């Protein structure tokens, strides 16, 4: 029987805050990893083997030119290739790292005594290329074979292992038996390349649950003690809504092959401004680099543009450039459980005036989003280490895999192209007429190691204060207008209501279910008001202009 988990809506008075000291800021580094992942071949390209090898040669030359520490991760087929071995041993600077890229290939599978199911020696099909398509016993065989080969070649086991996704059974086995210290997985995306990762710890890094490697754990005993860093430098403003209303997202990232983002200087400068200059709490992070399947012709121009920018940030002390292994070791030294972090983006590369603030902790993630004519909580997802991956014990089938956390607000999946949802602040007059409250000019402050404060006023001077704590979100208003009445309200297009997790509404609770897992939203003081028609789904009415959303799973009334 599934455990019932809770998120409480209660009402508290905001405490006094103080500014973060210079000493605390020094303990909040901005970390950049250059990670290049290497395949030997790609059936989608003519002359693939030579083109992919050339890309790695050029990447090494560029890394050496700037004297950068970088991480090169090898798929098994490239790992066992003598030419790649010679290249790494003769050209790669010792300050760089060699590790494992965890996509599965025919030589890898056959070395483990497993039958290969792909049409080519490497295929991108999710249930063949990733360990989620294999039994737990097969996953362990694949790990053992790779680790033995790697040690035979380089004399040690790899410290870093990354992939678009590594399942929890495999990652825990790698840690328990081989001492892996760092991992990485794909940014949040919907439908891209045949798999969906949605609702997770946004950017940065987290300790995953032993039951679900995409889900941050809440306890030391429930986590795999290997930090998982989020890859690809996702656009903190525009990636989220990219493709909204559809079943597939495009890509807006630091990857140097994309003309409108990673290959565009203006976008790259905007991205690093967000990573380097915005409040971030424990640390901020980005992964640069590229998989060699894009070839040097595709990535070279972008990398040559990005590297001087990265070098300048390093020389001025604004970033810490290091290998993935070094970042994993630092993370473990600093944090016994997943820390609270933020990604603050108050400059809009598209000059629309939009702003975005992401907050993460081991209990939840949330996103505030300011648009020209609107403001909302664009996203809130809860984290629960007991939410078991459907692939934990059983291989997945087919080309589509799905990894989720627990939705409270999900603008991407609950919107249409024409109607965007969100948990909005709504004003209601004495006649019951309502309007959306539009906030502007947010001021974001780090008030402690785990706490982020956001202040933003509407056009009439009513000041809203939103404080993200590790286990709750305080929302209050200091009204300038007499009789100003506000509430939080969720409105969803009628054609998306079947996607909502809310099953039963009571005065103080909303019972919810997502992919077979039950959780509950509770209101300790004040009312949750269920919508009686398509006008809204529910409202949360504050008391004395104050409320709190408690994001700590397992909290009771």
C-alpha angles and dihedrals in degrees: 000000000000118000116245111236127191144211113193129213107204135150127247139163114253114248125228115273135209132203121261114259125238089246091057091049090057089060091057105077127185104229127198124189120192103210122179116184120205134213122180096215142007122199090208093068135065112233086010098164095055095041092050092047091049090053092056092047090053093045090054092048091052094046090050092048091060095035090236125167104232139173122233114193120198131211110217095255091055092040093062095043110109093214092058090046091053091047094051095046095046105034110025116095114238090238088068125084132232116204144147130291106203106217113122122237136185096258089050095050094045092048087056092051094249127132115253114231101186130104092225134032087263125022132177095223106129099227091051103036096047132054092239085080093061134069118260090253092052090048090057092049090052090051094048094050093048095046093049092050093046092051091047090056102038104020098241141057119265114263095201126051122176140169140155082271135354117191120235096247091055095043093048090049090051090052098042096047106025106025100238109185104190140027138174138201139187125289118256111289140156121226095336112147092352102301139083127212110178139163097019134134099304111237119316115066141289143184107252128224117257086232097048124019092201092055120080112233123232099206136047091234092051097050138082102234093227115103113231112211120205112239141215104038099262118212103255093207110036110021093076097061095035104126094003111175092031136080097247137055130210122220129263105172148125091268103127095226096070112093096204096047127009094026093044114088094205092053093045091052090048091050095050090045088059093046096043106033107030124089108270108165110211097014144312126236145191135176118217127185135070144247112257094234088083088063127221091275088062100041106026099085093049095047092048089054095045100046097065089050091051090045092052092050090049094048092050091050095244095122138030110227112200146137123280089248091055091050091049092051092048091049092053092048092052105039133040091185132018110296130223114259139169140204111207120193114177097153117077116214089199093052094234094125093245121150133190136195122187122193126188135182134157088269105048149339127230137182129204115200129192119197131177092264103018152037130201150146094265094188142011121171127174125221122220122172090206093063096105123212113243087228096054095101104004130060116243120234133215131020100293122077126178131206120180147162127210116292125221095157121010114171095177097056097032098050136078125217090261102037121046118197132205141146098276135189107243129192119212125195127209091272093055093252111143139196135183114259111232115208127197145180099030120202112208121199134178103224098176139353090280105024130087122188123201123188122187133163132211123228092273095053099257103151119218120197119197117185121188113208124181091258105022148022119233116205122184139156132216099201121211093186119075112242094014107166120189140168140171114259135185118206120178130184111261092241090058100049091096088067095059118110095212111114108165132020125204129166093267104021148044115203109212138188130191124181091338096314120116124216134158137223111211134191114208098184127014125018141295105211118203118217113245094202140015091288092093141344098224143332131216111212117203127219117228090350094298137105142153132213106208109211097183109115116225093032112139133208 
